[in-house]
Amino acid sequence: MKWEDVCKAFPRQWVLIEALRAHTNEQSERILEDIAPLKKFSNSPDAMRAYKEIHQEEPNRELYVLHTSRKHPNIIEKKWVGVRR
């Protein structure tokens, strides 16, 4: 599914999506080629709780919480430098 399709299916909603196929371009923007909407929400705190639950169980899945009022996802990948404890 494309982002435009998700926006049409879930207008003015928060959605939890999974990137099935994606890549990062030269400007560090994550390009979502194929996504799957997992659940819709009326508010962002509920969406983030659902994200957290799935991410804790399966941290390798590429999940995002976005509002469908956006024309484009505009996800910028940031490089982290340092030591994790």
Secondary structure by P-SEA (a helix, b strand, c coil): ccaaaaaaaccccccccccccccccccccccccbbbbccccccaaaaaaaaaaaaaaccccbbbbbbccccccbbbbbbbbcccc
